[in-house]
Amino acid sequence: MSSDEPDGGSLRLPLTFVEYTQLMGMLNRLHSFLMNDLRNTVARNLRRLRTEKGWTQEELAFRAKVDRSYISQLETGVYSASVTMLGKLAKALGVNAGEFLKS
């Protein structure tokens, strides 16, 4: 193998524009996948924790001082909750915020 041929597993720098664009596309897809997975994990745990308490979305929304439709959107994965919001929800539910991230 000559010195100007990639070895198949290493990344040679600098990248061409096309290589950079392809790499950024792959990283964006990976980021999107991971964020969707994380958002779905939070959504699933939020619903689980709420239903374990026997609460409706309205009850949790009242206790956390947020709109009921926002609870619904979090539980269905429409929106991602901020760290501040996860703290408010955890406090309302009487749990540690880390509970939302459990697989």
Residue pairs with C-beta under 8 A, 6 or more apart in sequence:
1 7
6 12
15 23
35 80
36 77
38 80
38 101
39 77
39 80
40 77
41 100
41 101
41 102
41 103
42 74
42 80
42 81
42 86
42 100
42 101
43 74
43 75
43 76
43 77
45 99
45 100
45 101
45 102
46 71
46 74
46 75
46 81
46 89
46 100
47 75
49 93
49 95
49 99
49 100
50 57
50 59
50 60
50 71
50 75
50 93
53 59
53 60
53 93
55 63
57 68
57 71
57 72
57 75
58 68
60 71
60 89
60 92
60 93
61 67
61 68
61 70
61 71
63 92
63 93
64 71
64 88
64 89
64 91
64 92
65 88
66 85
66 88
70 79
73 79
74 80
74 81
74 85
74 89
81 89
81 100
83 97
86 97
86 100
87 97
89 97
89 100
90 96
90 97
90 99
90 100
93 99
